Amino acid sequence: MLDDRVAPLLGKVTTRVLVQGAARRVAEKYPFLHFLERIPYTEVTPAIAQEQLGGQSPQELKAGLNALLEECFAGLKELTGDLIVTPLHDEVTRQLQHMSILQ
């Protein structure tokens, strides 16, 4: 979704840096997300995700991913104001709730 909605406005490199910066800001509290500082999110495969995230409890994983998402949106808001943040945040939250990730 980031590549579809955010990258056209910010560019792919800026979008990747946005995610890497968000990962860096949450990595102290959620060290299992540290790998997103090194690996662009576009290169994370299911195998990499399983290797990096597999040992986390569902509650810890949910909290860490939610923190990462909120940091991404904070950075996005700094870059674009409310241009895409509000509608995109609502859309992402709905999709994640549908997938039972944020419920």
Backbone as CSV, one residue per row, in Angstrom:
resi,resn,N_x,N_y,N_z,CA_x,CA_y,CA_z,C_x,C_y,C_z
1,MET,0.820,-1.185,0.000,0.000,0.000,0.000,0.871,1.260,0.000
2,LEU,1.991,1.240,0.714,2.853,2.417,0.720,3.331,2.765,-0.679
3,ASP,3.731,1.761,-1.426,4.198,2.034,-2.778,3.082,2.548,-3.670
4,ASP,1.859,2.081,-3.450,0.735,2.512,-4.273,0.278,3.927,-3.948
5,ARG,0.237,4.276,-2.670,-0.364,5.535,-2.249,0.640,6.615,-1.881
6,VAL,1.757,6.247,-1.282,2.699,7.243,-0.783,3.832,7.497,-1.770
7,ALA,4.392,6.454,-2.325,5.536,6.603,-3.225,5.264,7.524,-4.415
8,PRO,4.061,7.519,-5.002,3.847,8.465,-6.107,3.978,9.933,-5.686
9,LEU,3.677,10.231,-4.426,3.794,11.607,-3.946,5.190,11.938,-3.451
10,LEU,5.828,10.993,-2.768,7.124,11.259,-2.139,8.299,10.675,-2.903
11,GLY,8.047,9.674,-3.709,9.112,8.941,-4.375,9.452,7.692,-3.579
12,LYS,9.959,6.682,-4.258,10.256,5.396,-3.607,11.360,5.513,-2.569
13,VAL,12.390,6.271,-2.863,13.516,6.382,-1.928,13.055,7.089,-0.659
14,THR,12.324,8.174,-0.780,11.838,8.902,0.397,10.903,8.027,1.213
15,THR,10.067,7.252,0.556,9.150,6.362,1.267,9.929,5.306,2.035
16,ARG,10.963,4.763,1.419,11.789,3.771,2.117,12.498,4.391,3.320
17,VAL,13.004,5.601,3.162,13.668,6.294,4.266,12.671,6.589,5.379
18,LEU,11.453,6.906,5.024,10.399,7.139,6.007,10.186,5.898,6.878
19,VAL,10.094,4.738,6.258,9.899,3.486,6.999,11.148,3.154,7.817
20,GLN,12.323,3.339,7.239,13.561,3.061,7.977,13.693,3.975,9.198
21,GLY,13.341,5.238,9.042,13.395,6.163,10.170,12.400,5.780,11.258
22,ALA,11.206,5.374,10.847,10.197,4.933,11.816,10.694,3.698,12.563
23,ALA,11.310,2.775,11.843,11.849,1.566,12.478,12.939,1.929,13.479
24,ARG,13.770,2.874,13.135,14.840,3.298,14.042,14.249,3.896,15.331
25,ARG,13.180,4.674,15.196,12.575,5.309,16.372,11.864,4.316,17.289
26,VAL,11.376,3.209,16.763,10.676,2.235,17.617,11.543,1.048,18.010
27,ALA,12.731,0.937,17.434,13.575,-0.252,17.647,14.038,-0.419,19.086
28,GLU,14.185,0.668,19.831,14.622,0.518,21.222,13.552,-0.210,22.037
29,LYS,12.309,0.148,21.822,11.215,-0.500,22.550,10.842,-1.840,21.926
30,TYR,10.950,-1.937,20.612,10.585,-3.155,19.868,11.785,-3.594,19.020
31,PRO,12.804,-4.181,19.645,14.041,-4.512,18.916,13.842,-5.478,17.758
32,PHE,12.772,-6.229,17.772,12.534,-7.157,16.664,12.239,-6.433,15.353
33,LEU,11.973,-5.128,15.397,11.735,-4.357,14.175,13.014,-3.705,13.637
34,HIS,14.114,-3.912,14.334,15.393,-3.322,13.948,15.799,-3.707,12.516
35,PHE,15.401,-4.876,12.079,15.798,-5.328,10.733,15.286,-4.390,9.640
36,LEU,14.200,-3.638,9.905,13.662,-2.719,8.904,14.536,-1.481,8.707
37,GLU,15.513,-1.299,9.586,16.490,-0.232,9.372,17.492,-0.630,8.301
38,ARG,17.739,-1.933,8.170,18.753,-2.441,7.240,18.160,-2.912,5.916
39,ILE,16.981,-3.464,5.971,16.366,-4.052,4.785,15.198,-3.174,4.351
40,PRO,15.209,-2.680,3.114,14.051,-1.908,2.654,12.769,-2.745,2.763
41,TYR,11.691,-2.103,3.196,10.438,-2.831,3.379,9.992,-3.525,2.100
42,THR,10.397,-3.002,0.961,10.011,-3.610,-0.314,10.714,-4.934,-0.564
43,GLU,11.770,-5.204,0.201,12.519,-6.449,0.031,12.218,-7.473,1.116
44,VAL,11.276,-7.161,2.007,10.917,-8.097,3.075,9.980,-9.154,2.495
45,THR,10.455,-10.372,2.474,9.674,-11.499,1.975,9.005,-12.193,3.160
46,PRO,8.032,-13.068,2.896,7.460,-13.835,4.015,8.517,-14.599,4.811
47,ALA,9.528,-15.120,4.137,10.581,-15.862,4.843,11.378,-14.942,5.770
48,ILE,11.698,-13.747,5.298,12.426,-12.791,6.143,11.556,-12.368,7.314
49,ALA,10.291,-12.082,7.059,9.388,-11.684,8.131,9.277,-12.790,9.178
50,GLN,9.154,-14.017,8.742,9.059,-15.139,9.683,10.331,-15.271,10.498
51,GLU,11.466,-15.131,9.845,12.752,-15.243,10.541,12.916,-14.132,11.582
52,GLN,12.538,-12.915,11.229,12.756,-11.769,12.100,11.669,-11.610,13.168
53,LEU,10.451,-12.016,12.854,9.316,-11.750,13.739,8.743,-12.992,14.392
54,GLY,9.172,-14.166,13.951,8.573,-15.422,14.380,8.585,-15.692,15.866
55,GLY,9.551,-15.191,16.603,9.648,-15.490,18.023,8.853,-14.556,18.919
56,GLN,8.120,-13.615,18.333,7.386,-12.620,19.123,5.982,-13.107,19.458
57,SER,5.511,-12.716,20.618,4.121,-13.036,20.971,3.197,-12.202,20.089
58,PRO,1.987,-12.666,19.865,1.048,-11.877,19.063,0.824,-10.476,19.639
59,GLN,0.799,-10.358,20.956,0.569,-9.055,21.582,1.753,-8.112,21.335
60,GLU,2.968,-8.636,21.466,4.157,-7.816,21.241,4.271,-7.428,19.771
61,LEU,3.984,-8.352,18.897,4.019,-8.080,17.468,3.005,-7.005,17.099
62,LYS,1.810,-7.137,17.620,0.752,-6.151,17.360,1.165,-4.774,17.858
63,ALA,1.698,-4.698,19.078,2.118,-3.417,19.645,3.257,-2.803,18.831
64,GLY,4.231,-3.615,18.449,5.357,-3.111,17.673,4.946,-2.622,16.293
65,LEU,4.114,-3.383,15.614,3.664,-2.973,14.284,2.787,-1.727,14.354
66,ASN,1.982,-1.623,15.395,1.159,-0.433,15.568,2.053,0.784,15.815
67,ALA,3.092,0.627,16.655,4.023,1.722,16.912,4.752,2.128,15.628
68,LEU,5.159,1.138,14.840,5.819,1.423,13.563,4.882,2.186,12.639
69,LEU,3.661,1.746,12.564,2.666,2.411,11.718,2.457,3.858,12.162
70,GLU,2.328,4.076,13.464,2.122,5.433,13.973,3.330,6.315,13.687
71,GLU,4.532,5.771,13.796,5.744,6.537,13.470,5.807,6.871,11.985
72,CYS,5.398,5.928,11.155,5.350,6.206,9.709,4.388,7.351,9.419
73,PHE,3.239,7.317,10.056,2.260,8.382,9.832,2.725,9.717,10.402
74,ALA,3.452,9.704,11.505,3.997,10.951,12.058,4.988,11.575,11.071
75,GLY,5.860,10.744,10.508,6.809,11.233,9.509,6.119,11.698,8.245
76,LEU,5.126,10.961,7.839,4.363,11.329,6.646,3.648,12.659,6.844
77,LYS,3.124,12.875,8.029,2.435,14.132,8.317,3.419,15.300,8.281
78,GLU,4.634,15.072,8.762,5.655,16.128,8.699,5.964,16.497,7.255
79,LEU,5.947,15.507,6.377,6.294,15.744,4.976,5.146,16.296,4.141
80,THR,3.907,15.876,4.457,2.788,16.225,3.574,1.658,16.970,4.269
81,GLY,1.762,17.190,5.567,0.630,17.773,6.288,-0.510,16.764,6.298
82,ASP,-1.696,17.247,6.124,-2.861,16.359,6.123,-3.256,15.902,4.715
83,LEU,-2.406,16.166,3.757,-2.716,15.855,2.360,-3.169,14.415,2.166
84,ILE,-2.410,13.464,2.713,-2.797,12.063,2.545,-2.866,11.298,3.851
85,VAL,-2.408,11.916,4.940,-2.314,11.186,6.205,-3.658,10.681,6.696
86,THR,-4.641,11.560,6.815,-5.920,11.153,7.396,-6.614,10.062,6.590
87,PRO,-6.814,10.255,5.275,-7.488,9.174,4.539,-6.688,7.883,4.493
88,LEU,-5.372,7.993,4.387,-4.543,6.793,4.332,-4.524,6.078,5.675
89,HIS,-4.445,6.818,6.764,-4.458,6.212,8.100,-5.751,5.432,8.300
90,ASP,-6.874,6.033,7.924,-8.169,5.348,8.062,-8.210,4.088,7.211
91,GLU,-7.709,4.174,6.002,-7.709,3.023,5.094,-6.829,1.893,5.619
92,VAL,-5.639,2.234,6.070,-4.712,1.220,6.586,-5.289,0.577,7.845
93,THR,-5.828,1.388,8.736,-6.417,0.859,9.973,-7.554,-0.103,9.661
94,ARG,-8.414,0.266,8.720,-9.515,-0.634,8.324,-8.984,-1.944,7.770
95,GLN,-7.983,-1.874,6.910,-7.434,-3.097,6.317,-6.791,-3.984,7.374
96,LEU,-6.050,-3.387,8.298,-5.399,-4.174,9.336,-6.421,-4.774,10.299
97,GLN,-7.472,-4.052,10.599,-8.525,-4.602,11.450,-9.218,-5.755,10.749
98,HIS,-9.422,-5.602,9.458,-10.031,-6.681,8.678,-9.153,-7.925,8.700
99,MET,-7.842,-7.720,8.715,-6.904,-8.840,8.755,-6.679,-9.315,10.191
100,SER,-7.357,-8.693,11.150,-7.261,-9.038,12.588,-5.889,-8.753,13.167
101,ILE,-5.183,-7.804,12.624,-3.857,-7.464,13.131,-3.959,-6.423,14.252
102,LEU,-4.873,-5.468,14.142,-4.961,-4.417,15.149,-6.157,-4.575,16.067
103,GLN,-6.847,-5.665,16.028,-8.031,-5.805,16.879,-7.644,-6.243,18.257
